[in-house]
Structures are given as C-alpha cells and as structure tokens.
Amino acid sequence: MDSEIRGRLLLASPDLGDPNFHRTVVFIIEHTVMGALGVVLNRPTPHAVSETVPGWEGIAAAPGVVFSGGPVEGRRILGLGRGKPC
C-alpha cells in the first residue's frame, strides 16, 4: 500500500453509487496493508459537539457540530486537530 496518500483528500466521483461515499470528501489519516482510516469532511450533522462529546465544545472549530462519516464503525468518535509547530 502507498502510505504517501496519508494526509491527502480523496474526492468521490459524482457517479459513485455507494451511499457511504456518495459525493464525499475524505481526509485520509492512515493507509496500510491492514486497511485505511479516514474521516468525511463534508457531512455535518445537526448535533452540536457540546451535546455529543462533552468537554470538547471549547476546542471545536466552527461550525461546532459533529460530522458524520469515518470511521465506518458507527459507535466511535474521532477528532481531528492541529497542534502548534514544535
């Protein structure tokens, strides 16, 4: 597998029929022989971060809502962040 796609955006083709990926923009976090991990960046939900992940509301960027998509297992929450350079 090509680990060089880590950190890149994957844009779904408009004719992709899979409803999980239809018209999505996915940020690839990891890509190995074991599989891939990414998060969908363009599917906001109506759920505020404060009601879903208590304690994160002070660090969530606008719009302050949870986005749906990735990881595929639906009972997990994954947050993306940006730290200060060392």
C-alpha positions in Angstrom: 0.0 0.0 0.0 1.1 3.5 -0.7 1.4 5.4 2.6 2.0 8.6 0.6 -1.7 9.1 0.4 -1.8 9.7 4.2 -2.8 13.3 4.8 -4.5 13.8 1.4 -8.0 14.4 0.4 -10.0 11.7 -1.5 -12.8 13.1 -3.6 -15.6 10.7 -4.5 -16.6 10.6 -8.2 -20.1 12.0 -8.7 -21.2 8.7 -10.2 -20.1 6.6 -7.3 -23.1 4.6 -6.3 -22.1 3.6 -2.7 -24.2 5.7 -0.4 -21.5 5.7 2.3 -19.2 7.7 0.0 -21.6 9.4 -2.4 -20.3 13.0 -3.0 -17.9 12.8 -0.1 -14.6 14.4 0.7 -12.5 12.1 2.8 -9.3 13.1 4.7 -7.0 10.0 4.7 -5.4 9.6 8.1 -3.8 6.2 7.6 -3.4 3.8 4.7 -1.5 0.5 5.2 -1.8 -3.2 4.1 -4.2 -3.6 7.1 -6.6 -1.0 5.6 -7.4 2.7 5.5 -8.7 5.2 8.1 -10.2 8.5 7.0 -12.9 10.9 8.0 -15.6 12.5 5.9 -15.2 16.3 5.9 -18.4 17.4 4.2 -21.3 15.8 6.1 -22.3 18.0 9.0 -25.0 16.7 11.3 -27.4 18.9 13.3 -25.7 17.7 16.5 -23.6 20.1 18.5 -20.2 19.0 19.7 -21.2 20.0 23.2 -24.1 17.5 23.3 -22.2 14.7 21.7 -18.7 15.0 23.2 -18.9 16.9 26.5 -15.7 18.9 27.2 -14.8 19.4 23.5 -17.0 22.4 22.9 -14.3 24.8 23.9 -11.8 23.5 21.4 -14.1 22.7 18.5 -13.8 24.9 15.4 -16.8 26.5 13.7 -19.4 25.3 13.0 -19.1 23.4 16.2 -21.1 20.4 15.0 -20.3 16.7 14.7 -19.7 15.5 11.1 -20.8 12.0 10.0 -18.6 9.6 8.3 -15.5 7.7 9.3 -14.5 5.5 10.9 -17.0 3.1 9.4 -17.8 1.7 12.8 -20.6 4.0 14.0 -20.0 3.9 17.7 -16.8 5.8 17.7 -15.9 9.4 17.6 -12.7 10.6 16.0 -11.5 14.2 16.3 -9.0 16.0 14.0 -6.9 18.6 15.5 -4.0 20.9 14.6 -1.2 21.5 17.1 1.4 24.2 17.3 4.6 23.5 15.5 7.4 22.3 17.7 
